[in-house]
């Protein structure tokens, strides 16, 4: 883990999406954070030690899905399935599918595996799975582990470089070089893989930010502790905000959402741009996706006091 010293920063952006507004001053206390996203190998150690079964591996409860035929209630996750040709970018159903048998050990479906991907970030884990891993780490180490708050995540991602569009500066590709794992080419069906990776990359393949953290832009989205509200920034407290008490997504008012941050290998200049440190994404906490993982923070003393 890396020590994040805490401080005050300008959170959000006034130039991009409405839910990133307004820019507001936030102060966070110091904390420890995983240098990388949790890997398949690390998650396997957790599963092997606890016999934990992820939500994507469990049959959905019929009580949670009234009216859905029993034969449709099968374990699975939401995975990226590129269409054969160009499609409108406002129709995400053209490239996202619910796939039976997709889970953390089978990222794109039952015929896939994570053999040889031990150092890739674990995916198809939902918010509840990440919370279970954090609880295990707390019991294992005797130190409180948890998901980061949204404010902690953005402060850490910026790495001390406050107010910039990207965590490395103002240009997406300095000197025309890809310095994070995101989509190059026309999304969602033409990936030129200029960064060397078609999907996720092993953690730590690109340079760390100013706090020694890897892949805070791209690779996979990362779960945060907070509920999502589009208008939260207008009422957020200045000191150590923990997020709203409840979730509200005006686009899906009946579905509670948690925050994910950082973007993924699917983010592109034409679609999403989630690799910006101010970018917010909202996701149903019980849903595993093939581009979403997590990293933890730990509460503890500063390096000088340890």
C-alpha positions, 0 to 999 in steps of 0.5 A, spaced: 500 500 500 501 507 499 500 512 504 496 518 501 497 524 505 491 527 505 489 535 503 485 539 500 483 539 493 478 542 487 474 536 486 469 535 480 469 539 473 465 544 470 467 542 463 464 535 462 458 532 464 453 535 469 454 530 475 461 532 475 459 539 477 460 544 481 468 544 482 468 544 490 473 544 495 474 538 499 479 536 504 480 528 506 484 525 511 490 521 510 489 514 508 493 508 505 491 505 499 492 499 494 498 501 489 494 496 484 487 494 483 486 487 486 488 482 482 485 475 480 491 471 484 489 476 490 481 474 490 483 467 489 486 467 495 480 470 499 475 465 495 480 459 497 480 461 504 473 463 505 469 459 500 466 465 498 461 465 492 460 471 488 454 474 487 455 473 479 455 465 481 449 465 485 442 464 482 438 470 483 432 470 488 426 470 484 423 475 490 428 480 487 425 479 480 418 478 480 415 476 473 421 474 471 420 466 468 424 461 473 429 459 467 431 466 466 434 467 473 441 464 472 447 466 475 451 470 470 454 477 469 454 483 464 460 482 459 462 487 453 460 483 446 463 488 441 458 488 435 460 487 428 459 494 425 458 501 427 452 502 432 449 509 435 453 510 441 447 512 445 445 505 445 449 501 450 445 495 449 448 494 442 455 492 446 453 489 453 450 483 454 448 479 460 451 472 459 450 466 463 456 463 466 460 469 466 463 470 473 470 472 476 473 466 473 470 466 467 470 474 465 467 473 458 463 467 459 463 460 461 468 458 455 473 463 458 478 463 464 483 467 467 489 462 466 495 466 465 491 472 468 493 472 475 496 479 475 490 482 471 485 485 475 479 481 478 472 483 474 465 481 474 465 482 482 460 487 484 460 492 490 458 486 495 463 482 493 468 487 494 465 489 501 466 482 503 473 482 500 475 488 505 472 484 511 476 479 510 482 483 509 480 487 516 480 480 519 486 477 516 491 483 518 487 486 524 487 493 520 480 496 518 480 495 510 474 498 506 473 501 499 475 508 498 470 514 498 469 517 492 473 523 495 478 519 497 479 516 490 479 522 486 484 525 491 488 519 490 488 519 483 490 526 482 496 524 485 498 531 487 497 534 480 490 538 482 486 541 477 488 537 471 484 534 466 488 527 466 492 524 472 498 526 468 496 533 465 492 536 460 494 532 454 491 525 453 497 522 449 503 526 451 508 525 445 503 521 442 504 515 447 499 511 450 500 512 458 494 508 460 489 502 458 483 505 454 480 504 448 484 506 441 480 506 435 472 507 433 468 504 439 465 499 440 468 495 434 474 497 432 480 497 437 487 498 434 490 496 441 495 502 441 496 501 448 498 493 447 492 491 450 485 489 447 482 488 454 484 488 461 492 489 462 496 486 468 496 491 473 502 496 474 504 496 466 504 503 466 507 509 470 505 510 477 502 517 479 505 522 484 502 517 490 505 511 487 498 508 485 498 504 478 492 504 473 488 510 476 486 511 469 483 506 465 484 498 465 478 497 470 473 501 473 473 501 481 468 501 486 467 506 491 463 506 498 458 512 496 451 512 493 450 515 487 446 522 486 447 526 480 446 532 484 450 531 490 456 535 489 452 541 490 451 539 497 457 535 499 460 537 506 467 540 505 471 535 510 471 528 509 465 527 505 462 520 505 457 521 500 449 521 500 445 518 505 441 515 499 442 513 491 438 517 486 439 516 478 434 521 474 435 516 468 433 510 472 430 513 479 427 506 481 434 503 481 439 504 487 447 505 484 454 506 487 459 510 485 465 507 480 471 511 478 477 511 474 474 508 467 476 502 463 479 499 457 473 500 454 473 508 455 475 512 449 475 519 446 468 518 442 465 515 448 465 515 456 472 518 457 471 515 464 479 515 465 479 523 467 479 523 474 473 527 475 469 522 471 463 519 475 460 512 473 454 509 477 452 502 477 447 497 481 451 494 487 449 487 485 451 487 478 458 484 476 461 487 469 467 485 465 470 492 466 469 493 473 474 491 479 476 495 485 482 496 490 482 498 498 484 503 502 486 502 510 485 506 516 492 507 520 497 511 522 502 515 518 508 512 516 512 516 521 508 513 526 508 506 524 
